[in-house]
Amino acid sequence: MNKEKISEWHTLSKYQLTDETLSKRYDSIKKITQRNDLPFWLDIVRLYLGIKDNGENITFFAKTFQDGDPNFPVLKIEKLLKVLAGIAILCKLELATEGTQEEAKVEEKAEEGAEAAKEAEEIDHSEIAFIISNALANAIFFNQYKLDSK
């Protein structure tokens, strides 16, 4: 996950981003991307596409940023949450890509010890990333939703 990309995406929300805030958002994104449950990520895709959903997953998503940053706005944050959802999706997809590159290295090291393989298997981002990309592609392909951001 790249802080520069997070900063670049964040400009779409029209909120100012200081270095301190960037660090807090980065930490929150890291925490969120460690989740690997499908309903959560489908709700984040819905949030990103602008589909109304105020369930517990969206509450957890917003609360993660609010807990990490006491200055996080509490009113009129729909656009900010949509942008943050896009950032989280991008970071999750990047982690899946990094994971596939790491798998080759782990296979080489697996013979050296089972411990290296165990570390790489802690979180498998690729399955969730595949479902996220399918959900986005299908929604856009069938002209159900139009992306208005990067």
C-alpha positions as a LaTeX table, in Angstrom:
\begin{tabular}{lrrr}
\hline
Residue & $x$ (\AA) & $y$ (\AA) & $z$ (\AA) \\
\hline
Met1 & 0.00 & 0.00 & 0.00 \\
Asn2 & 1.37 & 3.28 & $-1.08$ \\
Lys3 & 0.74 & 6.48 & 0.91 \\
Glu4 & 1.15 & 8.58 & $-2.25$ \\
Lys5 & $-1.73$ & 6.76 & $-3.92$ \\
Ile6 & $-3.87$ & 7.20 & $-0.83$ \\
Ser7 & $-3.10$ & 10.91 & $-0.83$ \\
Glu8 & $-3.86$ & 11.19 & $-4.55$ \\
Trp9 & $-7.19$ & 9.38 & $-4.22$ \\
His10 & $-8.08$ & 11.40 & $-1.14$ \\
Thr11 & $-8.11$ & 14.62 & $-3.18$ \\
Leu12 & $-11.39$ & 13.39 & $-4.70$ \\
Ser13 & $-13.11$ & 13.78 & $-1.32$ \\
Lys14 & $-12.43$ & 17.54 & $-1.20$ \\
Tyr15 & $-11.12$ & 17.17 & 2.37 \\
Gln16 & $-7.69$ & 18.51 & 3.25 \\
Leu17 & $-5.14$ & 15.85 & 4.05 \\
Thr18 & $-2.22$ & 16.69 & 6.31 \\
Asp19 & 0.72 & 14.34 & 6.80 \\
Glu20 & $-0.63$ & 13.40 & 10.22 \\
Thr21 & $-4.08$ & 12.67 & 8.81 \\
Leu22 & $-2.53$ & 10.68 & 5.97 \\
Ser23 & $-0.71$ & 8.49 & 8.49 \\
Lys24 & $-3.94$ & 7.92 & 10.43 \\
Arg25 & $-5.88$ & 7.07 & 7.27 \\
Tyr26 & $-3.08$ & 4.74 & 6.17 \\
Asp27 & $-3.20$ & 2.91 & 9.52 \\
Ser28 & $-7.00$ & 2.60 & 9.26 \\
Ile29 & $-6.75$ & 1.26 & 5.69 \\
Lys30 & $-4.18$ & $-1.30$ & 6.85 \\
Lys31 & $-6.58$ & $-2.45$ & 9.57 \\
Ile32 & $-9.49$ & $-2.67$ & 7.15 \\
Thr33 & $-7.58$ & $-4.60$ & 4.49 \\
Gln34 & $-6.81$ & $-7.31$ & 7.03 \\
Arg35 & $-10.50$ & $-8.25$ & 7.04 \\
Asn36 & $-11.17$ & $-11.13$ & 4.75 \\
Asp37 & $-14.92$ & $-11.74$ & 5.00 \\
Leu38 & $-16.93$ & $-11.55$ & 1.81 \\
Pro39 & $-20.05$ & $-9.71$ & 3.08 \\
Phe40 & $-17.87$ & $-6.91$ & 4.42 \\
Trp41 & $-16.10$ & $-6.39$ & 1.10 \\
Leu42 & $-19.31$ & $-6.56$ & $-0.93$ \\
Asp43 & $-20.71$ & $-3.81$ & 1.31 \\
Ile44 & $-17.56$ & $-1.75$ & 0.68 \\
Val45 & $-18.07$ & $-2.23$ & $-3.09$ \\
Arg46 & $-21.69$ & $-1.09$ & $-2.65$ \\
Leu47 & $-20.50$ & 1.96 & $-0.72$ \\
Tyr48 & $-18.00$ & 2.77 & $-3.45$ \\
Leu49 & $-20.65$ & 2.44 & $-6.16$ \\
Gly50 & $-23.00$ & 4.70 & $-4.21$ \\
Ile51 & $-25.52$ & 2.00 & $-3.35$ \\
Lys52 & $-27.20$ & 2.90 & $-0.09$ \\
Asp53 & $-26.31$ & 0.49 & 2.69 \\
Asn54 & $-26.12$ & 1.49 & 6.31 \\
Gly55 & $-25.43$ & $-1.93$ & 7.78 \\
Glu56 & $-22.96$ & $-2.91$ & 10.44 \\
Asn57 & $-20.13$ & $-3.34$ & 7.92 \\
Ile58 & $-20.40$ & 0.29 & 6.82 \\
Thr59 & $-20.61$ & 1.34 & 10.47 \\
Phe60 & $-17.44$ & $-0.65$ & 11.20 \\
Phe61 & $-15.77$ & 0.92 & 8.16 \\
Ala62 & $-16.58$ & 4.49 & 9.26 \\
Lys63 & $-15.79$ & 3.73 & 12.92 \\
Thr64 & $-12.35$ & 2.41 & 11.99 \\
Phe65 & $-11.47$ & 5.82 & 10.54 \\
Gln66 & $-13.16$ & 7.68 & 13.40 \\
Asp67 & $-11.30$ & 5.64 & 16.03 \\
Gly68 & $-7.98$ & 6.22 & 14.26 \\
Asp69 & $-8.50$ & 9.96 & 13.84 \\
Pro70 & $-10.32$ & 12.06 & 16.46 \\
Asn71 & $-10.64$ & 14.85 & 13.87 \\
Phe72 & $-12.51$ & 12.63 & 11.39 \\
Pro73 & $-15.69$ & 14.45 & 10.34 \\
Val74 & $-18.99$ & 13.03 & 11.55 \\
Leu75 & $-21.46$ & 14.94 & 9.37 \\
Lys76 & $-21.86$ & 14.89 & 5.60 \\
Ile77 & $-19.19$ & 12.25 & 5.08 \\
Glu78 & $-20.89$ & 10.25 & 2.33 \\
Lys79 & $-18.49$ & 11.40 & $-0.38$ \\
Leu80 & $-15.49$ & 10.95 & 1.94 \\
Leu81 & $-16.58$ & 7.40 & 2.81 \\
Lys82 & $-17.09$ & 6.63 & $-0.88$ \\
Val83 & $-13.56$ & 7.79 & $-1.65$ \\
Leu84 & $-12.18$ & 5.85 & 1.33 \\
Ala85 & $-14.04$ & 2.77 & 0.10 \\
Gly86 & $-12.31$ & 3.19 & $-3.27$ \\
Ile87 & $-8.95$ & 3.48 & $-1.54$ \\
Ala88 & $-9.64$ & 0.38 & 0.56 \\
Ile89 & $-10.65$ & $-1.60$ & $-2.54$ \\
Leu90 & $-7.54$ & $-0.49$ & $-4.40$ \\
Cys91 & $-5.32$ & $-1.44$ & $-1.45$ \\
Lys92 & $-7.01$ & $-4.85$ & $-1.08$ \\
Leu93 & $-6.46$ & $-5.53$ & $-4.80$ \\
Glu94 & $-2.82$ & $-4.44$ & $-4.48$ \\
Leu95 & $-2.32$ & $-6.77$ & $-1.52$ \\
Ala96 & $-3.68$ & $-9.65$ & $-3.61$ \\
Thr97 & $-1.22$ & $-8.82$ & $-6.38$ \\
Glu98 & 1.64 & $-8.62$ & $-3.92$ \\
Gly99 & 0.48 & $-11.94$ & $-2.48$ \\
Thr100 & 0.80 & $-13.73$ & $-5.81$ \\
Gln101 & 4.31 & $-12.40$ & $-6.24$ \\
Glu102 & 5.17 & $-13.48$ & $-2.72$ \\
Glu103 & 3.76 & $-16.98$ & $-3.28$ \\
Ala104 & 6.56 & $-17.81$ & $-5.70$ \\
Lys105 & 9.14 & $-16.72$ & $-3.14$ \\
Val106 & 7.40 & $-18.69$ & $-0.39$ \\
Glu107 & 7.37 & $-21.85$ & $-2.50$ \\
Glu108 & 11.14 & $-21.55$ & $-2.83$ \\
Lys109 & 11.53 & $-21.01$ & 0.89 \\
Ala110 & 9.00 & $-23.70$ & 1.86 \\
Glu111 & 11.69 & $-26.30$ & 1.59 \\
Glu112 & 13.83 & $-24.25$ & 3.97 \\
Gly113 & 11.17 & $-24.24$ & 6.64 \\
Ala114 & 7.45 & $-24.42$ & 7.23 \\
Glu115 & 7.55 & $-21.17$ & 9.19 \\
Ala116 & 7.93 & $-19.00$ & 6.06 \\
Ala117 & 4.92 & $-20.68$ & 4.47 \\
Lys118 & 2.84 & $-20.15$ & 7.61 \\
Glu119 & 3.54 & $-16.40$ & 7.57 \\
Ala120 & 2.43 & $-16.07$ & 3.95 \\
Glu121 & $-0.78$ & $-18.01$ & 4.57 \\
Glu122 & $-2.01$ & $-15.81$ & 7.39 \\
Ile123 & $-4.24$ & $-13.74$ & 5.10 \\
Asp124 & $-5.06$ & $-14.70$ & 1.54 \\
His125 & $-6.22$ & $-11.51$ & $-0.16$ \\
Ser126 & $-6.57$ & $-13.07$ & $-3.62$ \\
Glu127 & $-9.99$ & $-14.70$ & $-3.17$ \\
Ile128 & $-11.62$ & $-11.51$ & $-1.87$ \\
Ala129 & $-9.83$ & $-9.44$ & $-4.53$ \\
Phe130 & $-11.21$ & $-11.72$ & $-7.25$ \\
Ile131 & $-14.76$ & $-11.31$ & $-5.96$ \\
Ile132 & $-14.33$ & $-7.53$ & $-5.61$ \\
Ser133 & $-13.08$ & $-7.21$ & $-9.18$ \\
Asn134 & $-15.95$ & $-9.36$ & $-10.48$ \\
Ala135 & $-18.53$ & $-7.31$ & $-8.56$ \\
Leu136 & $-17.11$ & $-4.05$ & $-9.92$ \\
Ala137 & $-16.78$ & $-5.36$ & $-13.47$ \\
Asn138 & $-20.31$ & $-6.77$ & $-13.54$ \\
Ala139 & $-21.90$ & $-3.64$ & $-12.11$ \\
Ile140 & $-20.09$ & $-1.43$ & $-14.62$ \\
Phe141 & $-20.47$ & $-3.79$ & $-17.60$ \\
Phe142 & $-24.22$ & $-3.99$ & $-17.21$ \\
Asn143 & $-24.39$ & $-0.18$ & $-16.90$ \\
Gln144 & $-25.93$ & $-0.43$ & $-13.48$ \\
Tyr145 & $-23.44$ & 2.01 & $-12.01$ \\
Lys146 & $-21.07$ & 4.54 & $-13.42$ \\
Leu147 & $-17.77$ & 5.19 & $-11.70$ \\
Asp148 & $-17.33$ & 8.87 & $-11.01$ \\
Ser149 & $-13.81$ & 8.59 & $-9.64$ \\
Lys150 & $-10.50$ & 7.02 & $-10.55$ \\
\hline
\end{tabular}
